[in-house]
């Protein structure tokens, strides 16, 4: 039969009763003859609780120590599920990220996986044991505990599936698949049966919460079939897989919104070679992700440079950019917090023209001002005021025919 990797998120293991349900699913898959590896998140809300606890101790927790603290959440759930399965007479064993050989770099709180050995997992499977693995965590070259950032358990599951050459990685979560938009924002959103790695990567990086973007990147690189299913209801989910011709026939596959954006503008920047490197080099070294960048036309010898960063990194970014502005003799730094990014995604954009023009027309008709624009081969994003994000998403979803049933939805 198949080798399956199951991943269960925080809501799926949020109570002991829900852990019982997870055990039911795992036992059923094992009873059908499959080999099963399980990856678990911490209980819903636990990671946030631990972060609050750390900040009660100090306003700026050391990131190495924060990783040690945050890694404890998953240890609770893996032990509980292992006990539950053992109580049913099923051979199961819990493993931490360290024990299964998830090696990372040393970027604490947002580490990247460098390799996965998975030797103990292979041994357990050969012995008929169900391995229960702590998601979200690994170790660096110094054997320090690291964590993989928000949604890191998805990455753990996909990385293990790749290392084990699993037949499928199934992400069980609180939704029943990938939708054309967030149903909480766009009630007419539709579930997709299939979505390409590229589309899912764009949707995840643009704010869709179904899968962590790095997990999709990893799945695409190692060709791991990923299926998103609901932990709470039976039925089909969404398969994330390679692009095919049917996907290309649809102009736009989804609309995404990300309200967690902020904009910084460095005013009066000397317009000379090397200035951009002096600004964005230190920002990159501080592990602050920059998204859109716009440089105004030079006025005399000065220009303005605007860029967006995640709002969670804004305080760190402002302190750093203000120091940089002084070093390069810029006039000032302006900050705008209440920003959002609205995006259209679809591999069909490669073969359909006029998508951008139609998007701008729709937003104009709704009286929504566009502040920044970025494009890729299969994506168009606009930065707007946060208060207009939901209106923009609903209008675009309707204008591009996503409210109606479509092939594969």
MARDO-61833 format. One record per residue: x, y, z of N, C-alpha, C in turn; residue in three letters. Coordinates in steps of 0.05 Angstrom, whole numbers, padded with zeros to 5 digits, always signed. Example, Ala and Ser with C-alpha at 12.3 -4.5 7.8 and 13.67 -1.06 7.14 Angstrom:
<rs>
+00264-00114+00156+00246-00090+00156+00264-00066+00156ALA
+00257-00045+00142+00273-00021+00143+00258+00001+00157SER
</rs>
This chain:
<rs>
+00017-00024+00000+00000+00000+00000+00018+00025+00000UNK
+00006+00048+00006+00020+00074+00004+00034+00082+00030UNK
+00055+00099+00026+00068+00112+00049+00056+00140+00050UNK
+00042+00146+00071+00028+00172+00074+00040+00188+00097UNK
+00043+00214+00093+00050+00232+00114+00025+00249+00121UNK
+00015+00247+00145-00008+00262+00155+00003+00286+00171UNK
-00007+00310+00166+00000+00333+00183-00026+00344+00195UNK
-00027+00348+00221-00050+00359+00234-00043+00386+00247UNK
-00058+00407+00241-00053+00434+00252-00063+00437+00280UNK
-00060+00462+00290-00066+00467+00318-00095+00464+00325UNK
-00114+00471+00306-00142+00467+00312-00149+00438+00312UNK
-00135+00422+00297-00140+00393+00295-00132+00378+00320UNK
-00114+00390+00336-00105+00377+00361-00110+00396+00385UNK
-00129+00414+00382-00134+00434+00402-00145+00425+00429UNK
-00157+00401+00429-00167+00389+00454-00162+00360+00454UNK
-00165+00347+00477-00161+00318+00479-00182+00304+00462UNK
-00206+00314+00460-00227+00302+00444-00218+00302+00414UNK
-00206+00324+00405-00197+00326+00378-00173+00308+00373UNK
-00156+00304+00393-00134+00285+00390-00145+00257+00387UNK
-00167+00251+00400-00180+00225+00396-00188+00222+00366UNK
-00199+00243+00354-00208+00242+00326-00184+00238+00308UNK
-00162+00251+00314-00137+00247+00298-00129+00218+00300UNK
-00130+00207+00324-00122+00179+00327-00140+00161+00311UNK
-00166+00168+00309-00185+00152+00292-00176+00152+00263UNK
-00168+00175+00252-00160+00177+00224-00134+00161+00220UNK
-00115+00164+00238-00089+00151+00235-00094+00120+00237UNK
-00110+00112+00256-00115+00083+00259-00129+00072+00235UNK
-00147+00087+00223-00162+00078+00199-00142+00075+00176UNK
-00124+00094+00172-00104+00092+00150-00086+00068+00154UNK
-00078+00064+00179-00060+00041+00185-00076+00015+00181UNK
-00101+00014+00189-00117-00010+00185-00122-00016+00156UNK
-00121+00004+00138-00124-00001+00109-00098-00010+00096UNK
-00077-00014+00113-00052-00025+00103-00031-00004+00095UNK
-00036+00022+00100-00017+00042+00094+00004+00045+00116UNK
+00028+00053+00108+00048+00062+00128+00042+00092+00132UNK
+00041+00101+00157+00033+00128+00163+00055+00141+00181UNK
+00062+00165+00173+00079+00183+00190+00062+00207+00196UNK
+00061+00215+00222+00044+00237+00230+00061+00260+00240UNK
+00055+00284+00231+00068+00309+00240+00047+00326+00253UNK
+00053+00336+00277+00033+00352+00292+00043+00380+00298UNK
+00024+00399+00299+00029+00425+00309+00024+00425+00339UNK
+00029+00448+00352+00021+00452+00380-00009+00456+00381UNK
-00021+00453+00404-00049+00459+00407-00056+00487+00399UNK
-00079+00492+00388-00087+00518+00379-00084+00539+00401UNK
-00070+00561+00394-00065+00582+00413-00041+00579+00431UNK
-00029+00555+00432-00007+00550+00450+00018+00566+00443UNK
+00025+00567+00417+00048+00583+00410+00045+00612+00417UNK
+00021+00623+00412+00016+00651+00420+00018+00654+00450UNK
+00009+00635+00465+00010+00636+00495+00039+00637+00504UNK
+00056+00621+00491+00084+00620+00498+00099+00646+00491UNK
+00091+00657+00469+00103+00683+00461+00095+00705+00481UNK
+00070+00705+00489+00061+00725+00509+00076+00721+00535UNK
+00080+00696+00543+00094+00690+00568+00123+00701+00566UNK
+00136+00697+00543+00163+00707+00540+00164+00737+00542UNK
+00144+00750+00531+00144+00780+00531+00136+00791+00558UNK
+00124+00775+00575+00119+00783+00603+00145+00784+00618UNK
+00164+00767+00609+00190+00766+00623+00208+00789+00613UNK
+00207+00793+00586+00224+00815+00574+00211+00824+00548UNK
+00213+00849+00542+00201+00860+00518+00214+00850+00493UNK
+00239+00843+00495+00254+00833+00471+00268+00806+00478UNK
+00253+00784+00477+00265+00758+00484+00287+00751+00465UNK
+00308+00739+00476+00330+00728+00459+00318+00706+00441UNK
+00324+00708+00415+00312+00690+00396+00320+00660+00400UNK
+00344+00656+00409+00352+00628+00414+00335+00616+00436UNK
+00332+00632+00458+00317+00622+00481+00287+00620+00473UNK
+00278+00638+00456+00250+00637+00447+00245+00611+00432UNK
+00263+00602+00416+00260+00577+00401+00259+00553+00420UNK
+00275+00554+00441+00274+00532+00461+00246+00531+00474UNK
+00235+00555+00480+00209+00556+00492+00187+00547+00473UNK
+00187+00557+00448+00166+00552+00429+00165+00522+00421UNK
+00188+00509+00421+00190+00481+00412+00175+00462+00432UNK
+00168+00472+00455+00155+00455+00475+00126+00449+00467UNK
+00113+00466+00453+00085+00463+00446+00079+00437+00431UNK
+00096+00431+00411+00092+00407+00395+00098+00382+00411UNK
+00116+00384+00430+00124+00360+00446+00099+00350+00462UNK
+00082+00368+00470+00058+00360+00485+00040+00343+00467UNK
+00035+00353+00443+00015+00339+00426+00026+00313+00416UNK
+00051+00311+00409+00062+00285+00398+00061+00264+00420UNK
+00067+00272+00445+00066+00252+00467+00037+00243+00472UNK
+00019+00262+00471-00009+00255+00476-00020+00236+00455UNK
-00014+00242+00429-00024+00224+00408-00011+00197+00410UNK
+00015+00196+00415+00028+00170+00418+00016+00154+00440UNK
+00009+00166+00463-00004+00152+00485-00031+00142+00477UNK
-00046+00159+00463-00073+00151+00454-00072+00127+00436UNK
-00054+00127+00416-00052+00104+00398-00042+00079+00413UNK
-00023+00082+00431-00013+00059+00446-00036+00048+00463UNK
-00053+00065+00474-00076+00056+00489-00095+00039+00473UNK
-00095+00042+00447-00112+00026+00429-00097+00001+00419UNK
-00073-00003+00429-00058-00027+00421-00043-00023+00395UNK
-00040+00003+00386-00025+00009+00362+00003+00019+00369UNK
+00022+00007+00356+00050+00014+00362+00057+00042+00350UNK
+00061+00061+00368+00067+00089+00359+00089+00100+00377UNK
+00104+00119+00367+00126+00130+00382+00130+00159+00374UNK
+00134+00177+00393+00138+00205+00388+00168+00212+00383UNK
+00172+00232+00365+00199+00240+00358+00200+00271+00356UNK
+00221+00283+00367+00226+00312+00363+00240+00317+00336UNK
+00241+00342+00329+00255+00349+00304+00284+00340+00305UNK
+00297+00343+00328+00325+00334+00331+00327+00304+00326UNK
+00309+00288+00337+00311+00259+00335+00307+00249+00307UNK
+00292+00263+00290+00288+00254+00263+00308+00266+00243UNK
+00326+00283+00254+00347+00293+00236+00339+00316+00218UNK
+00322+00334+00228+00315+00358+00213+00336+00380+00219UNK
+00354+00383+00200+00377+00402+00204+00370+00429+00190UNK
+00376+00450+00204+00369+00477+00194+00393+00496+00196UNK
+00389+00520+00185+00409+00541+00189+00404+00553+00217UNK
+00417+00575+00223+00416+00586+00250+00399+00611+00252UNK
+00380+00615+00234+00362+00638+00235+00340+00632+00254UNK
+00345+00637+00280+00325+00630+00300+00298+00644+00295UNK
+00277+00629+00301+00248+00636+00298+00239+00635+00268UNK
+00257+00633+00249+00249+00631+00221+00271+00615+00206UNK
+00280+00593+00217+00301+00577+00206+00293+00563+00180UNK
+00312+00558+00163+00307+00544+00138+00320+00516+00140UNK
+00305+00496+00130+00316+00468+00130+00338+00465+00110UNK
+00360+00454+00119+00383+00449+00101+00383+00419+00092UNK
+00375+00401+00109+00374+00373+00101+00357+00357+00121UNK
+00347+00334+00113+00332+00317+00131+00343+00288+00128UNK
+00352+00277+00150+00362+00250+00148+00340+00229+00151UNK
+00322+00233+00170+00299+00215+00174+00306+00186+00179UNK
+00330+00180+00188+00338+00152+00192+00321+00138+00213UNK
+00315+00152+00235+00299+00139+00256+00270+00135+00247UNK
+00261+00152+00230+00234+00148+00219+00233+00123+00202UNK
+00253+00120+00185+00254+00096+00167+00256+00071+00184UNK
+00272+00072+00205+00274+00048+00223+00247+00042+00236UNK
+00233+00063+00245+00208+00059+00258+00187+00046+00239UNK
+00187+00057+00215+00168+00046+00195+00174+00017+00190UNK
+00199+00010+00187+00207-00018+00182+00199-00036+00205UNK
+00197-00025+00229+00189-00041+00252+00159-00041+00256UNK
+00144-00028+00238+00115-00027+00241+00105-00006+00260UNK
+00122+00013+00267+00115+00034+00286+00105+00058+00271UNK
+00084+00072+00282+00075+00097+00271+00091+00119+00284UNK
+00108+00133+00269+00123+00156+00280+00105+00180+00283UNK
+00106+00193+00306+00091+00218+00311+00113+00240+00315UNK
+00114+00258+00296+00137+00277+00295+00128+00305+00303UNK
+00144+00318+00318+00139+00346+00326+00145+00364+00302UNK
+00125+00379+00292+00129+00398+00271+00142+00423+00280UNK
+00150+00441+00261+00157+00468+00267+00185+00471+00278UNK
+00200+00449+00282+00226+00451+00296+00248+00434+00284UNK
+00273+00442+00289+00296+00426+00280+00319+00434+00298UNK
+00343+00428+00288+00368+00437+00302+00388+00448+00282UNK
+00405+00466+00291+00426+00476+00273+00452+00461+00277UNK
+00473+00470+00265+00498+00455+00265+00510+00453+00293UNK
+00502+00472+00311+00512+00471+00339+00493+00456+00357UNK
+00474+00442+00346+00453+00427+00361+00435+00445+00377UNK
+00433+00471+00371+00414+00488+00383+00387+00483+00371UNK
+00366+00485+00387+00338+00482+00377+00331+00506+00360UNK
+00319+00502+00337+00309+00523+00319+00280+00518+00313UNK
+00266+00540+00306+00239+00536+00296+00236+00549+00268UNK
+00216+00540+00254+00214+00545+00225+00196+00567+00217UNK
+00186+00583+00236+00167+00604+00230+00139+00595+00230UNK
+00120+00614+00228+00092+00608+00228+00085+00588+00205UNK
+00069+00568+00212+00062+00547+00192+00084+00527+00187UNK
+00104+00528+00205+00128+00511+00200+00123+00481+00201UNK
+00101+00473+00213+00094+00444+00214+00087+00434+00186UNK
+00076+00451+00169+00071+00444+00141+00098+00437+00128UNK
+00118+00454+00133+00144+00450+00121+00157+00424+00131UNK
+00154+00419+00157+00164+00393+00168+00152+00370+00154UNK
+00125+00370+00150+00112+00348+00137+00120+00344+00109UNK
+00122+00365+00093+00130+00363+00065+00159+00354+00063UNK
+00176+00365+00080+00205+00357+00080+00208+00328+00086UNK
+00193+00318+00106+00195+00289+00112+00184+00272+00089UNK
+00162+00281+00077+00151+00267+00055+00171+00265+00032UNK
+00185+00287+00027+00206+00287+00006+00228+00268+00013UNK
+00238+00269+00038+00260+00252+00046+00253+00222+00046UNK
+00228+00216+00052+00218+00189+00053+00208+00178+00026UNK
+00206+00197+00007+00194+00191-00019+00165+00180-00015UNK
+00150+00194+00002+00123+00186+00008+00105+00189-00017UNK
+00084+00173-00017+00065+00174-00040+00048+00200-00039UNK
+00042+00209-00015+00027+00234-00012+00031+00246+00015UNK
+00030+00272+00016+00030+00287+00041+00002+00300+00044UNK
-00012+00293+00065-00039+00303+00069-00039+00322+00092UNK
-00046+00347+00086-00048+00368+00107-00076+00370+00117UNK
-00081+00361+00141-00108+00363+00153-00110+00389+00169UNK
-00130+00405+00162-00132+00431+00175-00162+00437+00180UNK
-00168+00462+00186-00196+00469+00193-00212+00478+00169UNK
-00200+00476+00145-00215+00481+00120-00213+00456+00103UNK
-00232+00454+00084-00233+00430+00068-00219+00432+00041UNK
-00201+00451+00039-00185+00454+00014-00177+00482+00009UNK
-00167+00487-00015-00158+00513-00024-00182+00526-00039UNK
-00188+00551-00032-00211+00565-00044-00201+00587-00063UNK
-00220+00596-00080-00213+00618-00098-00208+00644-00083UNK
-00217+00645-00058-00211+00668-00040-00218+00659-00012UNK
-00211+00675+00007-00218+00669+00035-00249+00670+00038UNK
-00262+00648+00044-00291+00648+00046-00302+00666+00067UNK
-00285+00673+00087-00294+00691+00108-00296+00720+00097UNK
-00282+00725+00076-00282+00752+00063-00300+00752+00039UNK
-00299+00730+00023-00314+00728-00002-00333+00704+00001UNK
-00358+00708+00010-00376+00685+00014-00380+00668-00011UNK
-00377+00679-00035-00381+00664-00059-00357+00648-00068UNK
-00336+00647-00052-00312+00633-00059-00318+00603-00063UNK
-00302+00590-00081-00306+00562-00088-00281+00546-00082UNK
-00286+00521-00073-00263+00503-00069-00252+00493-00095UNK
-00226+00492-00098-00213+00481-00122-00206+00452-00118UNK
-00211+00435-00138-00202+00407-00136-00172+00404-00139UNK
-00161+00421-00157-00132+00420-00162-00121+00448-00165UNK
-00097+00451-00157-00083+00477-00160-00053+00471-00165UNK
-00040+00486-00181-00012+00481-00187+00006+00490-00165UNK
+00030+00479-00164+00049+00488-00144+00054+00518-00146UNK
+00057+00527-00171+00063+00556-00175+00040+00573-00164UNK
+00015+00566-00170-00008+00582-00160-00009+00580-00130UNK
-00005+00557-00119-00007+00554-00090+00016+00570-00076UNK
+00039+00570-00088+00062+00585-00077+00055+00615-00077UNK
+00044+00625-00098+00037+00653-00099+00015+00659-00079UNK
-00006+00642-00077-00027+00647-00059-00018+00646-00030UNK
+00000+00627-00024+00011+00624+00004+00028+00648+00011UNK
+00045+00657-00008+00063+00680-00002+00048+00706-00001UNK
+00023+00706-00013+00007+00731-00013-00013+00732+00010UNK
-00012+00713+00028-00029+00715+00052-00049+00693+00056UNK
-00052+00675+00036-00070+00652+00040-00059+00635+00062UNK
-00076+00627+00081-00066+00614+00105-00068+00583+00104UNK
-00075+00572+00081-00079+00543+00080-00053+00528+00082UNK
-00032+00537+00068-00006+00525+00069+00016+00546+00072UNK
+00036+00539+00087+00059+00557+00089+00074+00558+00062UNK
+00083+00581+00054+00095+00584+00027+00120+00567+00024UNK
+00136+00565+00044+00161+00550+00041+00155+00520+00038UNK
+00133+00511+00050+00126+00482+00047+00118+00477+00018UNK
+00104+00496+00005+00097+00493-00023+00122+00493-00041UNK
+00140+00511-00035+00165+00513-00050+00180+00486-00048UNK
+00181+00475-00025+00194+00449-00021+00180+00427-00036UNK
+00154+00427-00035+00138+00407-00049+00143+00408-00079UNK
+00144+00432-00090+00149+00435-00119+00177+00426-00126UNK
+00196+00432-00110+00224+00425-00115+00228+00395-00116UNK
+00214+00381-00098+00218+00352-00096+00194+00336-00106UNK
+00176+00350-00119+00152+00338-00132+00136+00321-00112UNK
+00130+00332-00089+00115+00319-00069+00085+00325-00073UNK
+00068+00306-00079+00039+00312-00081+00028+00319-00054UNK
+00015+00342-00052+00004+00352-00026-00026+00355-00029UNK
-00040+00343-00010-00069+00345-00010-00078+00360+00016UNK
-00096+00379+00012-00107+00394+00035-00135+00383+00041UNK
-00139+00373+00065-00165+00362+00073-00174+00374+00100UNK
-00200+00372+00105-00210+00380+00131-00207+00358+00152UNK
-00200+00367+00176-00198+00348+00198-00225+00341+00209UNK
-00246+00356+00202-00271+00354+00216-00294+00343+00199UNK
-00291+00344+00172-00311+00333+00155-00299+00315+00134UNK
-00313+00294+00127-00303+00276+00107-00309+00288+00079UNK
-00293+00281+00060-00298+00290+00033-00272+00297+00019UNK
-00275+00305-00006-00251+00312-00023-00239+00338-00013UNK
-00213+00340-00018-00199+00365-00012-00188+00377-00037UNK
-00165+00390-00035-00152+00402-00059-00124+00389-00062UNK
-00118+00380-00086-00092+00369-00092-00074+00391-00103UNK
-00051+00394-00091-00031+00413-00101-00010+00397-00116UNK
-00008+00402-00142+00007+00385-00159+00019+00400-00183UNK
+00030+00386-00202+00042+00399-00225+00020+00412-00243UNK
+00028+00433-00257+00010+00447-00275+00002+00429-00298UNK
-00023+00432-00307-00032+00418-00331-00048+00437-00349UNK
-00056+00427-00372-00069+00444-00392-00095+00455-00382UNK
-00111+00440-00367-00136+00450-00357-00133+00475-00340UNK
-00111+00476-00324-00106+00499-00307-00101+00524-00323UNK
-00088+00521-00346-00081+00544-00363-00105+00556-00376UNK
-00127+00541-00379-00150+00552-00393-00165+00573-00376UNK
-00160+00573-00350-00174+00592-00332-00156+00617-00328UNK
-00166+00641-00334-00150+00665-00333-00140+00670-00305UNK
-00158+00670-00285-00150+00675-00257-00161+00652-00240UNK
-00144+00641-00223-00152+00619-00206-00160+00628-00178UNK
-00150+00651-00169-00156+00659-00142-00150+00688-00136UNK
-00163+00699-00115-00158+00726-00106-00149+00724-00077UNK
-00127+00738-00071-00116+00737-00044-00114+00765-00032UNK
-00116+00766-00006-00113+00791+00008-00095+00788+00032UNK
-00077+00807+00037-00059+00806+00060-00060+00834+00073UNK
-00072+00834+00097-00075+00860+00111-00051+00866+00129UNK
-00032+00848+00130-00010+00851+00148+00014+00864+00134UNK
+00010+00887+00121+00030+00900+00106+00035+00929+00118UNK
+00059+00939+00114+00065+00967+00121+00084+00978+00100UNK
+00083+01004+00097+00100+01017+00077+00119+01036+00090UNK
+00144+01035+00081+00164+01055+00090+00173+01071+00065UNK
+00176+01096+00068+00186+01113+00047+00210+01129+00057UNK
+00232+01126+00044+00256+01142+00050+00255+01166+00032UNK
+00252+01190+00044+00248+01214+00028+00275+01229+00024UNK
+00278+01238+00000+00303+01254-00006+00328+01237-00006UNK
+00327+01215-00020+00351+01197-00022+00370+01208-00044UNK
+00395+01211-00038+00414+01219-00060+00414+01198-00082UNK
+00409+01208-00107+00406+01190-00130+00433+01185-00143UNK
+00446+01164-00132+00473+01157-00143+00476+01127-00141UNK
+00494+01115-00158+00498+01086-00158+00506+01075-00130UNK
+00495+01052-00123+00502+01039-00098+00484+01045-00075UNK
+00466+01065-00078+00449+01073-00055+00430+01051-00048UNK
+00417+01038-00068+00398+01017-00063+00411+00994-00047UNK
+00435+00987-00054+00449+00966-00040+00454+00974-00011UNK
+00460+00999-00006+00465+01008+00022+00440+01008+00038UNK
+00417+01010+00025+00391+01009+00039+00383+00980+00044UNK
+00382+00964+00023+00369+00938+00025+00388+00916+00034UNK
+00414+00921+00032+00433+00901+00043+00430+00897+00073UNK
+00431+00918+00089+00427+00914+00118+00399+00904+00125UNK
+00378+00912+00109+00351+00902+00114+00350+00872+00111UNK
+00363+00862+00089+00364+00833+00084+00379+00819+00106UNK
+00401+00830+00115+00417+00818+00136+00402+00816+00162UNK
+00382+00833+00166+00366+00832+00190+00342+00813+00187UNK
+00342+00798+00165+00320+00778+00159+00293+00791+00158UNK
+00292+00816+00147+00267+00829+00142+00260+00826+00112UNK
+00237+00814+00107+00229+00809+00079+00217+00834+00067UNK
+00229+00843+00045+00219+00866+00030+00203+00855+00006UNK
+00179+00866+00002+00162+00857-00020+00164+00877-00043UNK
+00147+00896-00045+00147+00915-00067+00166+00938-00062UNK
+00179+00947-00083+00197+00970-00082+00191+00989-00105UNK
+00188+01014-00099+00184+01035-00119+00203+01058-00115UNK
+00216+01066-00136+00234+01090-00135+00222+01111-00153UNK
+00217+01135-00142+00206+01156-00158+00226+01167-00178UNK
+00217+01181-00198+00234+01195-00217+00250+01216-00202UNK
+00276+01217-00207+00294+01235-00193+00286+01264-00197UNK
+00285+01279-00175+00281+01308-00176+00307+01322-00170UNK
+00321+01331-00191+00348+01341-00186+00366+01318-00180UNK
+00378+01318-00156+00396+01296-00148+00384+01279-00127UNK
+00358+01283-00121+00345+01268-00100+00321+01252-00110UNK
+00315+01230-00097+00292+01213-00104+00280+01202-00078UNK
+00256+01190-00080+00243+01177-00057+00242+01147-00064UNK
+00247+01130-00044+00245+01101-00047+00225+01091-00027UNK
+00204+01077-00037+00183+01065-00020+00185+01035-00022UNK
+00179+01021+00000+00178+00992-00001+00160+00981+00021UNK
+00150+00957+00018+00133+00945+00038+00147+00923+00053UNK
+00139+00920+00078+00150+00899+00096+00126+00887+00111UNK
+00129+00863+00122+00108+00852+00140+00105+00870+00164UNK
+00080+00875+00172+00075+00893+00195+00088+00883+00220UNK
+00091+00857+00222+00104+00846+00246+00133+00854+00248UNK
+00146+00860+00226+00174+00869+00226+00177+00899+00225UNK
+00155+00914+00227+00156+00943+00222+00174+00957+00243UNK
+00170+00951+00268+00186+00965+00289+00216+00961+00284UNK
+00224+00936+00279+00252+00931+00273+00261+00945+00248UNK
+00244+00945+00228+00251+00957+00202+00254+00988+00205UNK
+00236+01000+00220+00237+01029+00223+00263+01038+00237UNK
+00270+01024+00259+00296+01031+00272+00319+01029+00254UNK
+00320+01007+00238+00342+01002+00220+00343+01023+00197UNK
+00320+01028+00185+00319+01046+00162+00324+01074+00171UNK
+00316+01082+00194+00323+01109+00203+00353+01113+00206UNK
+00367+01092+00216+00396+01094+00218+00409+01096+00190UNK
+00398+01079+00172+00409+01079+00145+00404+01106+00132UNK
+00380+01118+00136+00374+01144+00124+00394+01166+00132UNK
+00402+01165+00158+00422+01184+00167+00449+01179+00154UNK
+00456+01154+00151+00482+01147+00139+00485+01156+00110UNK
+00462+01155+00095+00463+01162+00067+00454+01191+00062UNK
+00449+01206+00084+00441+01235+00082+00414+01238+00068UNK
+00395+01220+00073+00368+01223+00064+00353+01243+00083UNK
+00331+01254+00074+00318+01275+00089+00302+01263+00113UNK
+00286+01242+00108+00268+01232+00129+00258+01204+00121UNK
+00244+01191+00140+00231+01166+00135+00201+01168+00143UNK
+00184+01162+00124+00155+01163+00129+00144+01134+00131UNK
+00126+01130+00150+00115+01103+00155+00085+01104+00152UNK
+00074+01084+00137+00045+01081+00134+00038+01052+00142UNK
+00023+01049+00164+00018+01022+00175-00006+01008+00162UNK
-00028+01022+00159-00053+01009+00152-00055+01004+00122UNK
-00038+00985+00113-00037+00978+00085-00045+00949+00081UNK
-00054+00943+00057-00061+00915+00050-00053+00910+00021UNK
-00049+00885+00015-00042+00877-00012-00064+00858-00023UNK
-00074+00865-00046-00095+00849-00060-00083+00838-00086UNK
-00086+00812-00090-00072+00800-00113-00090+00781-00129UNK
-00085+00779-00154-00097+00759-00172-00075+00739-00179UNK
-00083+00713-00179-00064+00692-00185-00076+00673-00205UNK
-00060+00664-00224-00069+00643-00242-00049+00637-00264UNK
-00043+00612-00268-00024+00605-00290-00035+00612-00317UNK
-00062+00616-00319-00074+00624-00344-00066+00652-00353UNK
-00055+00668-00335-00046+00695-00343-00024+00694-00364UNK
-00010+00671-00366+00011+00669-00386-00001+00671-00414UNK
-00026+00661-00417-00038+00660-00444-00062+00677-00447UNK
-00068+00694-00427-00091+00713-00429-00080+00741-00425UNK
-00088+00760-00444-00080+00787-00441-00102+00804-00427UNK
-00094+00827-00418-00114+00846-00407-00122+00842-00378UNK
-00108+00824-00364-00116+00819-00336-00110+00844-00319UNK
-00087+00856-00322-00079+00879-00306-00099+00902-00312UNK
-00104+00907-00337-00122+00929-00344-00149+00926-00332UNK
-00160+00901-00333-00186+00896-00321-00185+00900-00291UNK
-00163+00891-00278-00161+00894-00249-00161+00923-00241UNK
-00146+00940-00255-00145+00968-00249-00172+00981-00253UNK
-00186+00973-00274-00212+00984-00280-00232+00977-00258UNK
-00232+00953-00248-00250+00944-00227-00245+00961-00201UNK
-00219+00963-00194-00213+00978-00170-00220+01008-00172UNK
-00216+01019-00196-00223+01047-00201-00254+01050-00198UNK
-00269+01032-00209-00298+01033-00207-00308+01033-00178UNK
-00293+01019-00161-00300+01018-00133-00289+01041-00116UNK
-00275+01060-00130-00263+01083-00116-00239+01076-00099UNK
-00225+01055-00106-00201+01046-00090-00176+01055-00104UNK
-00160+01071-00090-00135+01081-00100-00113+01060-00098UNK
-00097+01057-00119-00075+01038-00119-00049+01053-00113UNK
-00035+01044-00092-00011+01058-00083+00015+01046-00095UNK
+00015+01020-00098+00038+01006-00109+00028+00982-00125UNK
+00044+00974-00145+00037+00952-00162+00061+00934-00166UNK
+00057+00908-00166+00079+00889-00174+00066+00867-00190UNK
+00082+00855-00208+00072+00834-00225+00092+00812-00227UNK
+00083+00788-00233+00100+00766-00241+00086+00752-00264UNK
+00096+00730-00273+00085+00716-00296+00056+00707-00290UNK
+00050+00700-00265+00024+00689-00259+00010+00705-00236UNK
+00019+00729-00231+00008+00744-00208+00008+00774-00214UNK
-00012+00788-00204-00013+00817-00204-00022+00826-00176UNK
-00006+00843-00163-00012+00852-00136-00014+00882-00135UNK
-00033+00892-00119-00036+00921-00115-00037+00926-00085UNK
-00022+00947-00076-00024+00956-00048-00045+00978-00046UNK
-00064+00974-00028-00086+00993-00024-00088+00999+00006UNK
-00105+01018+00014-00110+01023+00042-00124+00998+00053UNK
-00116+00991+00078-00127+00966+00090-00157+00966+00091UNK
-00170+00989+00095-00199+00989+00098-00214+00981+00072UNK
-00200+00981+00049-00212+00974+00024-00206+00945+00015UNK
-00191+00930+00031-00182+00904+00022-00205+00885+00016UNK
-00224+00883+00034-00246+00863+00031-00264+00871+00007UNK
-00269+00897+00004-00285+00906-00019-00271+00899-00045UNK
-00245+00904-00045-00229+00899-00070-00230+00869-00076UNK
-00227+00852-00056-00227+00823-00061-00254+00814-00072UNK
-00275+00823-00061-00302+00814-00070-00308+00824-00098UNK
-00300+00849-00104-00305+00860-00130-00289+00845-00152UNK
-00264+00840-00146-00247+00826-00165-00256+00797-00169UNK
-00263+00784-00147-00273+00756-00149-00296+00754-00167UNK
-00315+00773-00165-00339+00773-00182-00332+00780-00211UNK
-00315+00801-00215-00309+00811-00241-00294+00790-00258UNK
-00279+00772-00246-00264+00752-00261-00279+00725-00262UNK
-00304+00725-00255-00321+00701-00259-00316+00679-00239UNK
-00304+00685-00216-00298+00664-00197-00322+00658-00179UNK
-00342+00676-00178-00366+00670-00163-00382+00646-00174UNK
-00381+00644-00201-00396+00623-00214-00380+00597-00213UNK
-00394+00574-00217-00380+00548-00217-00361+00548-00241UNK
-00337+00536-00236-00317+00534-00257-00307+00505-00258UNK
-00294+00498-00280-00284+00471-00284-00264+00466-00261UNK
-00268+00443-00247-00249+00436-00226-00256+00447-00199UNK
-00278+00463-00198-00286+00475-00172-00309+00460-00159UNK
</rs>
